[in-house]
Amino acid sequence: MPETEGLPLLDVDRVDAVDNEGVNDFSFKNEGFDMLTPLTDGDIPPPPGYHPEAALGMPVEDAIELWQSAGAPIIHLGPGENCFDLEELLSNSDVKREHLEAVKRWLDSMRAKS
């Protein structure tokens, strides 16, 4: 056993047992969401102000229908960026404004052809 004589004694308080129920309720739950269960896209509402319809000039459903009726082509969004699935792109609440503008240009060109 090591020599402890002459060393200062540390004043350590006794650690009380934690009420597990209180810790679990507070630590693992937040506003009804179980923090141990991963969230899915369906659980997260779009941010306020996300209105792709305004940027596209038509409802999202109509844009997707037009895209599908054209054979679901690849839409060029910008340098090195292409849209292979318009439905997936428009379901993303973080879609870039520039991407919506590119899709609108494509939609406008398709409407002009018909």
Summary of the structure (lengths in Angstrom):
residues: 114
radius of gyration: 28.0
end to end distance: 91.6
largest distance: 95.1
contacts: 195
relative contact order: 0.11
helix: 43%
strand: 10%
